[in-house]
């Protein structure tokens, strides 16, 4: 079931190119058995994991758990992960009809709290809850102290706004509209291959690292097994370089990554 991915990576190697990937996990608040499973997987596979933490809900147990895992970096997942969309609209915390000053104040407070809690393990990159936000938010983020933005799907431009690089996720193993079921390893591999192939053939931004998105709190055993299979197949592949969040958001480092 993993063979199509290996074949695609062989194509990258044949043209002497490095397939950069990165791993983002959303909705972290505290230390749980699921979080421990996530961190153990990152350690065992020696793959960096970017943990999107919810500032208003983070507690000391998450801080301690992250401190014990060298592979983990923390970024900011909105503020409280509350839905402020109007009835009938898709869920979003950073909604177009919310007061801009209120939203900015929450984001700044959240950034300051995560920086105080996690220190150097925190990188001020914003992951909007539900991967969406009002269009007017992005231009304000650099002034609020953010150095990057991450949502879902191939990016259209390298910067979401002036001085705001964006690096998205592309492979989500969960079918959110089908009772949060695991989509299955073949489908997960297909999504990874789709983005990697589009990058290789320059049908999308070839320099955007392919992002694997997980939600440890929503994972059943089969989802964990699927992510493990993907990590095992790629962690030491000669055509792959897994990036930490700081490397993924640094254009020079991401595009100049060298494989074994």
C-alpha positions as CSV (number, residue, x, y, z in Angstrom):
1,X,0.0,0.0,0.0
2,X,3.0,2.3,0.5
3,X,4.5,1.4,-2.9
4,X,3.1,4.4,-4.9
5,X,4.8,6.7,-2.4
6,X,8.1,4.9,-2.8
7,X,7.8,5.0,-6.6
8,X,7.2,8.8,-6.5
9,X,10.2,9.3,-4.2
10,X,12.3,7.2,-6.6
11,X,11.3,9.7,-9.3
12,X,12.6,12.5,-7.2
13,X,15.8,10.7,-6.6
14,X,16.2,10.0,-10.3
15,X,16.3,13.7,-11.0
16,X,18.6,14.4,-8.0
17,X,15.9,16.4,-6.1
18,X,15.1,16.3,-2.4
19,X,11.4,15.9,-1.4
20,X,11.0,18.1,1.7
21,X,8.2,17.2,4.2
22,X,7.0,18.5,7.5
23,X,4.6,17.3,10.2
24,X,2.0,19.4,12.0
25,X,-0.3,18.2,14.7
26,X,-3.3,20.4,15.8
27,X,-5.4,21.0,18.9
28,X,-2.8,20.4,21.7
29,X,-3.8,21.5,25.2
30,X,-2.4,19.2,27.8
31,X,-0.5,15.9,28.3
32,X,-2.7,12.9,27.4
33,X,-2.0,9.3,26.4
34,X,-2.6,10.4,22.8
35,X,-0.1,13.2,23.1
36,X,2.4,10.7,24.6
37,X,1.8,8.4,21.6
38,X,2.5,11.3,19.2
39,X,5.7,12.3,20.9
40,X,6.9,8.7,21.2
41,X,6.3,8.3,17.4
42,X,8.3,11.4,16.7
43,X,11.2,10.2,18.8
44,X,11.1,6.6,17.4
45,X,11.1,7.8,13.8
46,X,13.4,10.8,14.5
47,X,11.0,13.1,12.7
48,X,10.4,16.7,13.8
49,X,6.8,17.4,14.9
50,X,5.2,20.8,15.0
51,X,2.6,21.0,17.7
52,X,-0.1,23.6,17.2
53,X,-1.2,24.5,20.8
54,X,-4.3,26.4,21.8
55,X,-3.1,29.3,24.0
56,X,-6.2,29.7,26.2
57,X,-6.3,26.0,27.0
58,X,-2.6,25.1,27.4
59,X,-1.6,23.8,30.8
60,X,1.6,22.9,32.6
61,X,1.4,19.2,31.6
62,X,1.8,20.1,27.9
63,X,4.8,22.2,28.7
64,X,6.5,19.4,30.6
65,X,5.7,16.8,27.9
66,X,7.1,19.0,25.1
67,X,10.2,19.7,27.1
68,X,10.9,16.0,27.2
69,X,10.8,15.6,23.4
70,X,13.7,17.1,21.4
71,X,11.7,16.6,18.2
72,X,8.8,18.9,19.2
73,X,8.3,22.5,18.4
74,X,5.2,24.5,19.4
75,X,3.3,27.0,17.2
76,X,0.0,28.9,17.9
77,X,-3.4,27.5,17.1
78,X,-5.6,30.5,17.2
79,X,-6.5,31.7,20.7
80,X,-9.3,29.6,22.3
81,X,-10.5,27.5,19.3
82,X,-14.0,28.9,19.6
83,X,-16.3,29.1,16.6
84,X,-17.4,32.7,15.9
85,X,-19.0,32.0,12.5
86,X,-22.6,33.0,11.8
87,X,-25.2,30.2,11.6
88,X,-24.9,28.3,8.4
89,X,-21.3,29.4,7.7
90,X,-18.2,27.2,8.0
91,X,-16.5,27.2,11.4
92,X,-13.9,29.8,12.1
93,X,-12.5,31.7,15.1
94,X,-11.1,34.6,13.1
95,X,-14.3,35.6,11.5
96,X,-14.8,38.5,9.1
97,X,-17.5,40.2,11.2
98,X,-15.6,40.1,14.5
99,X,-14.0,43.2,15.8
100,X,-10.4,43.4,14.5
101,X,-9.0,44.9,17.7
102,X,-10.5,42.1,19.7
103,X,-9.1,39.4,17.5
104,X,-5.7,41.1,17.4
105,X,-5.7,41.3,21.2
106,X,-6.4,37.6,21.6
107,X,-3.7,36.6,19.1
108,X,-1.1,38.8,20.8
109,X,-2.1,37.5,24.3
110,X,-1.9,34.0,23.0
111,X,1.5,34.5,21.4
112,X,2.8,36.1,24.6
113,X,1.5,33.2,26.8
114,X,3.0,30.5,24.6
115,X,6.4,32.3,24.4
116,X,6.4,32.6,28.2
117,X,5.5,28.9,28.7
118,X,7.6,27.3,26.0
119,X,10.5,29.7,25.5
120,X,12.8,28.7,22.6
121,X,10.5,25.8,21.8
122,X,7.8,28.2,20.6
123,X,7.9,29.7,17.1
124,X,5.3,32.4,16.4
125,X,3.6,30.8,13.5
126,X,-0.2,31.0,13.4
127,X,-2.3,28.0,12.6
128,X,-5.9,29.3,12.4
129,X,-8.5,26.9,13.9
130,X,-10.3,25.0,11.2
131,X,-7.5,26.2,8.8
132,X,-9.4,29.3,7.8
133,X,-9.7,32.9,8.7
134,X,-11.0,36.2,7.4
135,X,-8.9,37.7,4.5
136,X,-8.1,40.8,6.5
137,X,-6.3,39.0,9.3
138,X,-3.1,38.0,7.4
139,X,-1.8,41.5,6.7
140,X,-1.9,42.3,10.4
141,X,0.0,39.3,11.6
142,X,3.6,40.5,11.2
143,X,2.7,43.6,13.3
144,X,1.4,41.2,16.0
145,X,4.7,39.4,16.1
146,X,4.0,36.4,13.8
147,X,6.6,35.2,11.3
148,X,4.5,32.7,9.4
149,X,1.0,31.2,8.7
150,X,0.0,27.6,8.1
151,X,-3.4,26.4,6.7
152,X,-4.4,23.5,4.5
153,X,-3.9,22.9,0.8
154,X,-1.2,24.0,-1.7
155,X,-0.3,27.6,-1.3
156,X,-1.0,30.0,-4.1
157,X,1.8,32.4,-3.1
158,X,4.9,32.0,-0.9
159,X,3.7,34.9,1.3
160,X,0.1,35.2,2.6
161,X,0.8,38.9,3.0
162,X,4.0,41.0,2.9
163,X,6.6,39.6,5.3
164,X,4.4,36.6,6.2
165,X,5.6,33.3,4.7
166,X,3.0,30.5,4.5
167,X,3.6,26.8,4.5
168,X,0.5,24.6,4.6
169,X,-0.4,21.0,5.3
170,X,-1.6,18.8,2.5
171,X,-2.2,15.2,3.8
172,X,-5.0,14.8,6.4
173,X,-5.7,11.2,7.4
174,X,-9.1,12.0,8.9
175,X,-12.4,12.2,7.0
176,X,-14.0,14.9,9.2
177,X,-17.4,14.7,7.5
178,X,-17.6,10.9,7.8
179,X,-17.6,10.6,11.6
180,X,-13.9,11.4,11.9
181,X,-12.9,8.1,10.4
182,X,-9.4,7.2,9.2
183,X,-9.4,7.5,5.4
184,X,-7.2,4.4,5.0
185,X,-3.5,4.0,4.2
186,X,-4.0,3.9,0.4
187,X,-5.9,7.2,0.4
188,X,-3.4,8.8,2.7
189,X,-0.5,7.7,0.4
190,X,-2.5,8.9,-2.6
191,X,-2.8,12.4,-1.2
192,X,0.9,12.5,-0.4
193,X,1.8,11.3,-3.8
194,X,-0.6,13.9,-5.4
195,X,1.2,16.8,-3.8
196,X,4.7,15.4,-4.3
197,X,4.0,14.7,-7.9
198,X,2.5,18.2,-8.5
199,X,5.7,19.7,-6.9
200,X,8.0,17.5,-9.0
201,X,6.2,18.4,-12.2
202,X,5.9,22.1,-11.2
203,X,2.1,22.0,-11.3
204,X,2.1,23.7,-7.9
205,X,4.8,25.5,-5.9
206,X,7.7,23.1,-6.0
207,X,9.4,24.7,-3.0
208,X,6.5,24.3,-0.5
209,X,7.3,21.3,1.7
210,X,4.6,18.6,1.7
211,X,2.8,18.8,5.0
212,X,1.3,15.9,6.9
213,X,-1.5,17.0,9.3
214,X,-2.4,14.9,12.3
215,X,-4.9,15.4,15.2
216,X,-3.7,13.2,18.1
217,X,-6.9,13.7,20.0
218,X,-9.0,12.4,17.1
219,X,-6.9,9.4,16.2
220,X,-7.9,5.7,16.6
221,X,-5.4,2.9,16.3
222,X,-5.7,2.5,12.6
223,X,-4.9,6.2,12.0
224,X,-1.8,5.9,14.2
225,X,-0.8,2.8,12.2
226,X,-1.2,4.7,8.9
227,X,0.9,7.6,10.0
228,X,3.5,5.2,11.4
229,X,3.7,3.4,8.0
230,X,4.2,6.7,6.2
231,X,6.9,7.9,8.6
232,X,8.7,4.5,8.5
233,X,8.7,4.6,4.7
234,X,10.1,8.2,4.5
235,X,12.2,8.9,7.6
236,X,15.4,7.4,6.1
237,X,14.5,7.4,2.4
238,X,17.4,8.9,0.4
239,X,15.1,11.3,-1.5
240,X,13.4,12.7,1.6
241,X,14.3,15.4,4.1
242,X,11.9,16.0,7.0
243,X,11.9,19.7,8.2
244,X,11.3,21.3,11.5
245,X,9.0,24.2,11.5
246,X,11.8,26.8,11.6
247,X,13.4,25.1,8.6
248,X,10.1,24.8,6.7
249,X,9.4,28.5,7.1
250,X,12.9,29.6,6.1
251,X,12.9,29.8,2.2
252,X,16.6,29.4,1.9
253,X,16.8,26.4,4.3
254,X,13.7,24.7,2.8
255,X,14.7,24.9,-0.8
256,X,18.4,24.1,-0.2
257,X,17.7,21.0,1.9
258,X,20.0,18.2,1.0
259,X,19.2,14.5,1.2
260,X,21.5,11.6,1.9
